[in-house]
């Protein structure tokens, strides 16, 4: 059973940065595709980025450049670096995982139904 725990959310001023973490247990990252999503109040869940089991990264085009995903296989943490934040980035941020039988260069940036496991989410609020 894969478990995901997000952390690092909080209140940040416009223009600021945050680094979110997704701590993984129950598998190694080499056998997991990990996605980052967010959901703002009264809006649909939005895909941000994903990192494949082989470590390739993919982004939702409008967010690329401000958001960056990376992973630490030893610590089993997948991080989302967010820069130049604005009020529209206010949302609950989630990481999600899909186990792989073998390491593959595939993941889903925007299709949340592709993933099997989800974390509980971490709130990010951008406000002055």
C-alpha positions in Angstrom: 0.0 0.0 0.0 1.5 3.3 -1.1 1.0 6.2 1.2 1.7 9.9 0.4 2.0 12.8 2.8 2.3 16.3 1.5 3.9 19.1 3.5 5.3 22.6 3.1 2.2 24.5 2.4 1.4 27.8 4.1 0.8 31.5 3.7 3.1 33.3 1.3 3.1 36.8 -0.1 2.6 37.5 -3.8 5.9 37.0 -5.6 7.2 34.6 -3.0 8.2 30.9 -3.2 7.3 27.7 -1.5 8.7 24.2 -1.7 6.2 21.4 -1.2 7.2 17.9 -0.3 5.5 14.6 -0.9 6.8 11.8 1.4 6.3 8.4 -0.1 6.1 5.1 1.8 5.2 1.6 0.6 7.3 1.7 -2.5 10.4 3.1 -4.0 10.3 6.0 -6.4 11.8 3.9 -9.2 8.5 2.1 -9.4 6.1 5.0 -9.0 4.9 7.8 -11.3 4.1 10.8 -9.2 1.9 13.7 -10.1 1.2 17.1 -8.5 -2.3 18.6 -8.7 -4.1 21.4 -7.1 -7.7 22.4 -6.4 -8.9 25.9 -5.7 -12.3 26.6 -4.1 -15.1 26.0 -6.6 -12.7 25.0 -9.3 -11.9 21.7 -10.9 -8.7 19.9 -9.9 -5.8 21.1 -12.1 -2.7 19.1 -13.1 0.6 20.8 -12.4 3.4 18.4 -13.2 4.5 14.8 -13.0 7.7 12.8 -12.7 7.9 9.4 -14.2 9.3 6.3 -12.5 12.5 6.8 -14.5 12.8 10.5 -13.4 11.5 12.3 -16.5 9.6 15.4 -15.7 6.5 16.9 -17.5 4.6 20.1 -16.9 1.3 21.7 -17.6 2.4 24.3 -20.1 1.0 27.4 -18.5 2.7 26.6 -15.2 6.1 25.6 -16.6 8.8 28.0 -15.7 7.4 28.9 -12.3 7.0 25.3 -11.1 9.6 22.6 -10.9 9.4 19.0 -9.8 12.2 16.9 -8.5 12.8 13.8 -6.4 15.1 12.3 -3.9 15.1 8.6 -4.2 17.1 8.0 -1.1 14.7 9.9 1.1 11.7 9.0 -1.0 10.5 12.5 -1.3 9.1 14.3 -4.4 9.3 18.0 -4.3 7.5 20.8 -6.0 9.3 24.1 -6.1 6.9 27.0 -6.7 8.2 30.5 -7.6 6.7 33.9 -8.2 3.4 32.9 -6.7 0.3 34.9 -7.1 -3.3 34.8 -5.7 -4.4 32.4 -8.4 -2.0 29.8 -7.1 -4.1 29.6 -3.9 -5.3 26.1 -3.6 -5.0 22.7 -1.9 -2.0 20.9 -3.4 -2.0 17.2 -3.8 0.5 14.6 -4.8 -0.6 11.3 -6.4 1.0 8.1 -7.3 0.6 5.2 -9.7 2.7 2.1 -9.1 4.6 0.6 -12.1 5.6 -3.0 -12.7 8.9 -1.6 -14.1 10.5 1.8 -14.4 8.8 3.7 -17.3 9.1 7.2 -18.8 5.4 7.9 -18.5 3.1 9.8 -16.2 0.0 11.9 -16.5 0.2 15.7 -16.1 -3.5 16.5 -16.2 -5.4 13.3 -15.9 -6.1 12.8 -12.2 -8.0 9.5 -12.8 -4.7 7.9 -14.0 -3.4 7.9 -10.4 -4.3 5.3 -7.8 -3.1 6.8 -4.5 -3.5 10.3 -3.2 -2.1 12.3 -0.3 -4.3 14.4 2.0 -3.3 17.7 0.5 -1.5 20.8 1.8 -3.0 24.3 1.7 -1.2 27.0 -0.1 -2.5 30.6 0.3 -1.0 33.5 -1.6 -2.0 36.8 0.0 -0.5 40.0 1.2 
